[in-house]
Amino acid sequence: MTADDNIEDQLDNIEDLIRFLEKEKDRLKKCVETAAEQWEFSEAKAFAKAHGHIVGRLHTLKNLRDPGFDERAHYYRKLVFLEEQLKKYTNAPQLVGHLTEEIKKTNEALDKLEGSKYTLLDTQYIDDAIFLLLGGSIESFKLHLNKSESLILDFTCKNNLLQIGLSYKKGSLFPSMKKRLRRIGFSKVDELRRFVRSVDVSNLKDAQKIKQLLAVVVFDVFGRSWFDNPAELEINHKPDTPPNTDFK
């Protein structure tokens, strides 16, 4: 287990973890600048690599906290650009009209984004399903991420090991996606279109760490546009156990 893993075990609250990583990002940036000023370029390169790693983790966590993070940031950057252009071309009425219309559309897109939720990660149903599975109340559950590509996450648990499997249709995953899955601990199952990863849940306090892993799959491996919204949650109940329709 790495020092970073220990830190994340101690910081269960995602806001605390983001604040910690933001401070670490700023510290590493200063280390890069100091090393470069002292002509210690090998050190600067190492600090820059660590800084990039922290930036990537922050990006994933911010998307987990706010599923509209990327889109919202894009629209805000667009607004800043449009407003700067509007100030610059005040003497061009036709261009002013066009820019004003674009600003209106961008604000409408932001309003729509504020009112939407990406239910794959937001829903309490996933938390409930995880703990029903860990408690032995259900046999397994699946998240149908993209039905047209047969992209499915399935969850089973045995001996305090949660196994997460990702199944997919032939040709639906790019080599870069498979490489990213391996980087976050998934292993390819021989002769099957399937990746698996096991997670020790013997001391699991809440579902946050599992949902962080899902966030990495959603935002870092694929990108949110790949998935159905909402994703469908399928519960596999134990024999003779009446289904809970709340999950349908």
Residue frames relative to the residue before (quaternion, step in Angstrom):
aa qw qx qy qz dx dy dz
M 1.0000 0.0000 0.0000 0.0000 0.00 0.00 0.00
T 0.3637 -0.7521 0.5122 0.1993 3.59 -0.85 0.95
A 0.6742 -0.4716 0.3722 0.4296 3.54 -1.34 0.20
D 0.6234 0.5463 -0.3387 0.4452 3.58 1.06 -0.76
D 0.6276 0.5344 -0.3376 0.4544 3.58 1.01 -0.82
N 0.6423 0.5251 -0.3258 0.4535 3.59 0.98 -0.85
I 0.6328 0.5284 -0.3276 0.4616 3.57 0.97 -0.86
E 0.6981 0.4720 -0.2876 0.4551 3.60 0.84 -0.95
D 0.5966 0.5425 -0.3674 0.4635 3.60 1.14 -0.52
Q 0.6870 0.4835 -0.2790 0.4652 3.57 1.04 -0.79
L 0.7446 0.3581 -0.1965 0.5280 3.58 1.09 -0.70
D 0.0959 -0.8365 0.5390 0.0255 3.56 0.22 1.29
N 0.6558 0.5048 -0.3115 0.4670 3.58 1.11 -0.64
I 0.4700 -0.7125 0.4435 0.2733 3.57 -0.68 1.09
E 0.6160 0.5454 -0.3507 0.4473 3.60 1.09 -0.66
D 0.6430 0.5125 -0.3220 0.4692 3.60 0.99 -0.82
L 0.6564 0.5148 -0.3092 0.4566 3.56 0.98 -0.86
I 0.6414 0.5126 -0.3234 0.4704 3.59 0.98 -0.81
R 0.6539 0.5083 -0.3200 0.4600 3.61 0.92 -0.87
F 0.6424 0.5242 -0.3202 0.4583 3.58 0.98 -0.86
L 0.7025 0.4654 -0.2726 0.4644 3.59 0.86 -0.96
E 0.5889 0.5537 -0.3710 0.4571 3.62 1.11 -0.58
K 0.6571 0.4943 -0.3066 0.4795 3.60 0.96 -0.86
E 0.6523 0.5096 -0.3108 0.4671 3.57 0.99 -0.85
K 0.6174 0.5432 -0.3380 0.4577 3.58 1.05 -0.75
D 0.6694 0.4921 -0.2954 0.4717 3.60 0.92 -0.93
R 0.6415 0.5272 -0.3254 0.4525 3.58 1.00 -0.83
L 0.6780 0.4908 -0.2917 0.4629 3.58 0.92 -0.91
K 0.6065 0.5490 -0.3555 0.4520 3.58 1.07 -0.68
K 0.6567 0.4950 -0.3037 0.4811 3.59 0.99 -0.84
C 0.6204 0.5413 -0.3375 0.4563 3.58 1.08 -0.73
V 0.6234 0.5321 -0.3312 0.4675 3.58 1.03 -0.81
E 0.6841 0.4956 -0.2863 0.4521 3.57 0.84 -1.01
T 0.6627 0.5078 -0.3057 0.4577 3.59 0.95 -0.89
A 0.6658 0.5015 -0.3031 0.4619 3.58 0.91 -0.92
A 0.6515 0.5134 -0.3168 0.4600 3.60 0.99 -0.81
E 0.6401 0.5282 -0.3221 0.4556 3.58 1.01 -0.82
Q 0.7206 0.4128 -0.2300 0.5074 3.57 1.13 -0.70
W 0.4744 -0.7049 0.4035 0.3396 3.57 1.33 0.26
E 0.4346 0.6576 -0.4859 0.3776 3.58 1.14 0.63
F 0.0635 -0.8781 0.4733 0.0310 3.53 0.57 1.21
S 0.6058 0.5404 -0.3724 0.4497 3.62 1.07 -0.56
E 0.6474 0.4957 -0.3124 0.4875 3.58 1.06 -0.77
A 0.6320 0.5380 -0.3289 0.4504 3.57 0.98 -0.86
K 0.6474 0.5202 -0.3140 0.4600 3.57 1.00 -0.84
A 0.6573 0.5069 -0.3087 0.4644 3.59 0.97 -0.87
F 0.6591 0.4953 -0.3065 0.4758 3.59 0.97 -0.86
A 0.6400 0.5301 -0.3234 0.4525 3.59 1.02 -0.80
K 0.6361 0.5215 -0.3247 0.4668 3.58 1.03 -0.77
A 0.6561 0.4961 -0.3050 0.4801 3.59 0.97 -0.87
H 0.6206 0.5437 -0.3295 0.4589 3.58 1.06 -0.80
G 0.6621 0.5079 -0.3026 0.4607 3.59 0.95 -0.88
H 0.6238 0.5380 -0.3300 0.4610 3.56 1.08 -0.76
I 0.6578 0.5033 -0.3021 0.4719 3.58 0.96 -0.89
V 0.6279 0.5392 -0.3328 0.4519 3.59 0.98 -0.85
G 0.6571 0.5168 -0.3078 0.4543 3.58 0.98 -0.85
R 0.6643 0.4940 -0.3035 0.4718 3.57 0.97 -0.84
L 0.6280 0.5284 -0.3331 0.4642 3.57 1.03 -0.75
H 0.6293 0.5453 -0.3305 0.4444 3.55 0.99 -0.85
T 0.6630 0.5006 -0.2993 0.4693 3.58 0.95 -0.89
L 0.6767 0.4978 -0.2953 0.4551 3.59 0.89 -0.94
K 0.6578 0.5032 -0.3155 0.4632 3.58 0.99 -0.79
N 0.6353 0.5011 -0.3303 0.4861 3.58 1.11 -0.60
L 0.6199 0.5235 -0.3416 0.4743 3.58 1.12 -0.62
R 0.6721 0.4854 -0.2893 0.4785 3.57 0.95 -0.89
D 0.7948 0.0803 0.0059 0.6016 3.55 0.99 -0.91
P 0.2818 -0.8141 0.4811 0.1626 3.62 -0.02 1.26
G 0.6884 0.4492 -0.2949 0.4873 3.61 1.21 -0.29
F 0.2767 0.8205 -0.4730 0.1627 3.58 1.31 0.21
D 0.7041 0.4703 -0.2832 0.4503 3.61 0.72 -1.03
E 0.6822 0.4844 -0.2930 0.4628 3.57 0.85 -0.96
R 0.6488 0.5203 -0.3189 0.4545 3.56 0.96 -0.88
A 0.6484 0.5130 -0.3170 0.4646 3.59 0.95 -0.87
H 0.6308 0.5388 -0.3267 0.4529 3.58 1.02 -0.83
Y 0.6968 0.4720 -0.2822 0.4605 3.58 0.85 -0.95
Y 0.6395 0.5144 -0.3367 0.4615 3.61 1.01 -0.70
R 0.6329 0.5097 -0.3334 0.4780 3.59 1.01 -0.76
K 0.6413 0.5254 -0.3181 0.4598 3.56 1.02 -0.81
L 0.6381 0.5313 -0.3251 0.4526 3.59 0.99 -0.82
V 0.6390 0.5249 -0.3248 0.4590 3.58 0.94 -0.90
F 0.6638 0.5063 -0.3011 0.4608 3.58 0.92 -0.94
L 0.6783 0.5013 -0.2965 0.4480 3.60 0.86 -0.97
E 0.6692 0.4988 -0.3035 0.4596 3.58 0.96 -0.85
E 0.6179 0.5243 -0.3405 0.4769 3.59 1.10 -0.65
Q 0.6571 0.5034 -0.3044 0.4714 3.56 1.00 -0.85
L 0.6216 0.5526 -0.3350 0.4427 3.58 1.06 -0.77
K 0.6594 0.4920 -0.3007 0.4823 3.59 1.01 -0.81
K 0.6694 0.5333 -0.2910 0.4275 3.56 1.04 -0.82
Y 0.8027 0.2777 -0.1178 0.5145 3.59 0.98 -0.85
T 0.1382 0.8308 -0.5263 0.1168 3.59 0.94 0.85
N 0.6879 0.4809 -0.2818 0.4650 3.62 1.16 -0.48
A 0.6462 0.4680 -0.3284 0.5055 3.59 1.25 0.22
P 0.2877 -0.8252 0.4583 0.1622 3.61 0.17 1.30
Q 0.6674 0.5008 -0.3225 0.4469 3.62 0.88 -0.86
L 0.6663 0.4889 -0.2981 0.4776 3.57 0.98 -0.86
V 0.6099 0.5454 -0.3443 0.4605 3.58 1.06 -0.75
G 0.6478 0.5220 -0.3142 0.4574 3.58 0.98 -0.85
H 0.6564 0.5091 -0.3014 0.4680 3.56 0.98 -0.89
L 0.6776 0.4932 -0.2920 0.4608 3.59 0.89 -0.96
T 0.6308 0.5367 -0.3273 0.4548 3.57 1.03 -0.80
E 0.6529 0.5056 -0.3055 0.4742 3.57 1.01 -0.83
E 0.6498 0.5122 -0.3145 0.4653 3.60 1.01 -0.80
I 0.6235 0.5281 -0.3322 0.4712 3.58 1.07 -0.76
K 0.6371 0.5275 -0.3200 0.4619 3.57 1.01 -0.84
K 0.6706 0.4981 -0.2962 0.4630 3.60 0.91 -0.93
T 0.6530 0.5171 -0.3131 0.4563 3.57 1.00 -0.83
N 0.6479 0.5050 -0.3137 0.4761 3.58 1.00 -0.80
E 0.6321 0.5215 -0.3281 0.4700 3.58 1.06 -0.74
A 0.6384 0.5206 -0.3218 0.4669 3.58 1.03 -0.80
L 0.6387 0.5166 -0.3188 0.4728 3.58 1.05 -0.77
D 0.6417 0.5214 -0.3212 0.4618 3.58 0.97 -0.85
K 0.6517 0.5110 -0.3083 0.4681 3.57 1.00 -0.86
L 0.6455 0.5227 -0.3119 0.4614 3.56 1.01 -0.84
E 0.6366 0.5379 -0.3281 0.4448 3.58 0.99 -0.80
G 0.7322 0.4379 -0.2370 0.4647 3.56 1.07 -0.70
S 0.6541 0.5124 -0.3130 0.4600 3.58 1.28 -0.03
K 0.1765 -0.7551 0.6201 0.1187 3.53 -1.31 0.39
Y 0.3026 -0.7086 0.5984 0.2197 3.52 -1.16 0.63
T 0.2862 -0.8527 0.4118 0.1464 3.52 0.05 1.35
L 0.4746 0.6771 -0.4563 0.3288 3.62 1.15 -0.28
L 0.8037 0.2606 -0.1263 0.5199 3.58 0.87 -0.93
D 0.6381 0.5652 -0.3336 0.4026 3.59 1.11 -0.54
T 0.6575 0.5931 -0.3271 0.3300 3.55 0.91 -0.91
Q 0.4981 -0.6443 0.5069 0.2827 3.52 -1.13 0.79
Y 0.5152 0.6668 -0.4115 0.3472 3.59 1.21 -0.45
I 0.6404 0.5209 -0.3397 0.4507 3.60 1.00 -0.73
D 0.6224 0.5274 -0.3360 0.4707 3.59 0.98 -0.83
D 0.6745 0.5010 -0.2948 0.4550 3.56 0.87 -0.99
A 0.6593 0.5162 -0.3121 0.4489 3.58 0.92 -0.91
I 0.6286 0.5396 -0.3360 0.4481 3.59 0.98 -0.82
F 0.7389 0.4188 -0.2479 0.4661 3.58 0.80 -0.95
L 0.5670 0.5406 -0.3903 0.4837 3.60 1.18 -0.37
L 0.6506 0.5123 -0.3044 0.4707 3.56 1.04 -0.82
L 0.6849 0.4796 -0.2894 0.4660 3.59 0.86 -0.94
G 0.6948 0.4711 -0.2690 0.4722 3.56 1.11 -0.68
G 0.5276 -0.6699 0.3884 0.3493 3.58 1.28 -0.03
S 0.4540 0.7075 -0.4429 0.3117 3.60 1.23 0.20
I 0.7703 0.1658 -0.1119 0.6055 3.59 1.20 -0.48
E 0.5431 -0.6376 0.4391 0.3251 3.58 -1.21 0.44
S 0.7741 -0.1711 0.1640 0.5870 3.58 0.98 -0.84
F 0.0830 -0.7719 0.6143 0.1409 3.53 -1.31 -0.05
K 0.2504 -0.7647 0.5814 0.1201 3.53 -1.28 0.49
L 0.1977 -0.7153 0.6520 0.1553 3.51 -1.31 0.52
H 0.2179 -0.7624 0.5982 0.1159 3.57 -0.57 1.18
L 0.1961 -0.8398 0.5000 0.0790 3.56 -0.07 1.33
N 0.7840 -0.0554 0.0773 0.6134 3.56 0.99 -0.88
K 0.2963 -0.8073 0.4827 0.1658 3.57 -0.16 1.28
S 0.6462 0.5377 -0.3363 0.4245 3.60 0.98 -0.75
E 0.7350 0.3594 -0.2114 0.5347 3.60 1.17 -0.57
S 0.3879 -0.7356 0.4595 0.3118 3.60 1.33 0.11
L 0.3187 0.7533 -0.5017 0.2814 3.56 1.07 0.82
I 0.0897 0.8206 -0.5436 0.1517 3.55 -0.34 1.32
L 0.1914 -0.7154 0.6582 0.1353 3.54 -1.12 0.80
D 0.0379 -0.8002 0.5983 0.0161 3.59 -0.80 0.98
F 0.2062 -0.7953 0.5677 0.0517 3.55 -1.09 0.83
T 0.0699 0.7545 -0.6500 0.0575 3.56 -0.95 0.98
C 0.1516 -0.7974 0.5781 0.0830 3.59 -1.19 0.41
K 0.1251 0.7686 -0.6181 0.1076 3.56 -0.99 0.94
N 0.8534 0.0152 -0.0487 0.5188 3.56 -0.94 0.98
N 0.6777 -0.5263 0.2712 0.4360 3.57 0.93 1.01
L 0.5834 0.5113 -0.4056 0.4834 3.58 1.15 0.59
L 0.2171 -0.7602 0.6034 0.1047 3.54 -0.68 1.16
Q 0.1366 -0.7909 0.5924 0.0698 3.57 -0.67 1.08
I 0.1286 -0.7791 0.6128 0.0304 3.52 -0.79 1.12
G 0.0776 -0.8090 0.5826 0.0082 3.55 -0.68 1.11
L 0.1497 -0.7653 0.6196 0.0891 3.56 -1.12 0.71
S 0.0756 -0.7980 0.5980 -0.0010 3.56 -0.58 1.22
Y 0.0192 -0.8130 0.5807 -0.0384 3.57 -1.09 0.69
K 0.5448 -0.6112 0.4745 0.3232 3.53 -1.31 0.40
K 0.6274 -0.5497 0.3951 0.3848 3.58 -1.12 0.65
G 0.8303 0.2192 -0.1793 0.4800 3.55 -0.90 0.99
S 0.5774 0.6277 -0.3760 0.3623 3.60 1.23 -0.11
L 0.7163 0.3802 -0.2515 0.5283 3.62 1.22 -0.32
F 0.3717 -0.7038 0.5620 0.2252 3.55 -0.96 0.91
P 0.6403 -0.5238 0.3820 0.4120 3.63 -1.15 0.45
S 0.6301 0.5419 -0.3410 0.4393 3.61 1.02 -0.74
M 0.6325 0.5271 -0.3312 0.4609 3.59 1.08 -0.70
K 0.6440 0.5130 -0.3181 0.4701 3.58 0.99 -0.84
K 0.6327 0.5328 -0.3240 0.4591 3.57 1.04 -0.79
R 0.6634 0.4987 -0.3045 0.4675 3.59 0.97 -0.85
L 0.6174 0.5384 -0.3470 0.4567 3.59 1.03 -0.73
R 0.6521 0.5041 -0.3179 0.4686 3.59 0.97 -0.82
R 0.6313 0.5551 -0.3310 0.4287 3.58 1.04 -0.77
I 0.7470 0.3623 -0.2217 0.5114 3.61 1.06 -0.62
G 0.7349 -0.5055 0.2151 0.3976 3.54 1.14 0.70
F 0.5212 0.6153 -0.4350 0.4006 3.60 1.22 0.13
S 0.1962 -0.7685 0.6001 0.1040 3.56 -1.12 0.75
K 0.4548 -0.6759 0.5112 0.2739 3.56 -1.06 0.80
V 0.3340 -0.7177 0.5779 0.1986 3.56 -0.98 0.91
D 0.4958 -0.6883 0.4444 0.2879 3.57 -0.70 1.11
E 0.8702 0.0958 -0.1091 0.4708 3.53 -1.11 0.92
L 0.6752 0.4102 -0.3137 0.5268 3.59 1.22 0.37
R 0.4087 -0.6602 0.5576 0.2936 3.57 -1.19 0.52
R 0.4782 0.6535 -0.4047 0.4249 3.51 0.51 1.28
F 0.1236 -0.7438 0.6529 0.0731 3.54 -1.15 0.82
V 0.0897 -0.7997 0.5915 0.0506 3.60 -1.10 0.65
R 0.0062 -0.7603 0.6488 0.0316 3.51 -1.29 0.48
S 0.2422 -0.7627 0.5841 0.1359 3.57 -1.04 0.83
V 0.1246 -0.7822 0.6090 0.0412 3.56 -1.08 0.83
D 0.3877 -0.7067 0.5440 0.2330 3.58 -0.85 0.99
V 0.0594 -0.8274 0.5585 -0.0074 3.59 -0.58 1.16
S 0.3033 0.7905 -0.4922 0.2022 3.59 1.21 0.36
N 0.7847 0.2437 -0.1391 0.5527 3.61 1.10 -0.64
L 0.2861 0.7892 -0.5008 0.2110 3.57 1.17 0.52
K 0.2535 -0.7906 0.5448 0.1180 3.58 -0.75 1.11
D 0.7810 -0.0579 0.0511 0.6198 3.56 1.05 -0.76
A 0.6454 -0.5618 0.3704 0.3613 3.56 -1.31 0.12
Q 0.3776 0.7790 -0.4538 0.2112 3.58 1.27 -0.05
K 0.6819 0.4931 -0.3071 0.4443 3.60 0.86 -0.91
I 0.6281 0.5125 -0.3386 0.4777 3.58 1.07 -0.70
K 0.6787 0.4836 -0.2934 0.4684 3.57 0.96 -0.84
Q 0.5769 0.5516 -0.3789 0.4683 3.59 1.17 -0.47
L 0.6408 0.5098 -0.3204 0.4763 3.57 1.01 -0.81
L 0.6316 0.5171 -0.3283 0.4754 3.59 1.01 -0.79
A 0.6321 0.5381 -0.3323 0.4477 3.57 1.03 -0.79
V 0.6258 0.5261 -0.3380 0.4662 3.58 1.02 -0.77
V 0.6470 0.5095 -0.3177 0.4699 3.59 0.96 -0.87
V 0.6934 0.4933 -0.2818 0.4432 3.57 0.86 -0.99
F 0.8174 0.3232 -0.1453 0.4541 3.57 0.65 -1.14
D 0.7504 0.4037 -0.2270 0.4715 3.61 0.98 -0.79
V 0.7190 0.4341 -0.2602 0.4763 3.58 0.93 -0.84
F 0.8262 0.2244 -0.0862 0.5095 3.57 0.76 -1.03
G 0.3506 -0.6572 0.5865 0.3182 3.55 0.52 -1.21
R 0.5768 -0.6639 0.3573 0.3145 3.54 -0.83 1.04
S 0.6111 0.5957 -0.3580 0.3788 3.60 1.06 -0.69
W 0.5699 0.6110 -0.3788 0.3980 3.61 1.23 -0.32
F 0.7438 0.4731 -0.2159 0.4198 3.57 1.07 -0.65
D 0.5374 -0.5792 0.5045 0.3482 3.51 -1.28 0.52
N 0.1096 -0.7811 0.6111 0.0661 3.56 -1.10 0.66
P 0.4760 -0.3390 -0.7887 0.1908 1.52 -0.92 2.31
A 0.5243 -0.5667 0.5156 0.3716 3.53 -1.31 0.34
E 0.3996 -0.7264 0.5081 0.2335 3.58 -1.08 0.69
L 0.2354 -0.7679 0.5856 0.1095 3.54 -0.87 1.03
E 0.0738 -0.8029 0.5915 -0.0036 3.58 -0.72 1.13
I 0.1940 -0.7918 0.5741 0.0768 3.58 -0.70 1.13
N 0.1941 -0.7517 0.6200 0.1134 3.57 -0.95 0.93
H 0.1974 -0.8208 0.5296 0.0826 3.55 -0.19 1.32
K 0.5581 -0.5798 0.4698 0.3628 3.54 -1.24 0.42
P 0.6288 -0.5327 0.3893 0.4114 3.60 -1.14 0.51
D 0.8325 0.1883 -0.1777 0.4898 3.54 -1.12 0.84
T 0.5747 0.5414 -0.4028 0.4629 3.59 1.26 0.35
P 0.4056 -0.7237 0.4918 0.2643 3.62 -0.61 1.04
P 0.5018 -0.6678 0.4541 0.3100 3.60 -0.93 0.83
N 0.3538 -0.6984 0.5832 0.2164 3.53 -1.19 0.69
T 0.3067 -0.8052 0.4794 0.1667 3.56 -0.24 1.24
D 0.4903 0.6638 -0.4394 0.3547 3.60 1.21 -0.18
F 0.6957 0.4756 -0.2753 0.4627 3.58 1.17 -0.53
K 0.5657 0.6208 -0.3925 0.3749 3.60 1.18 -0.14
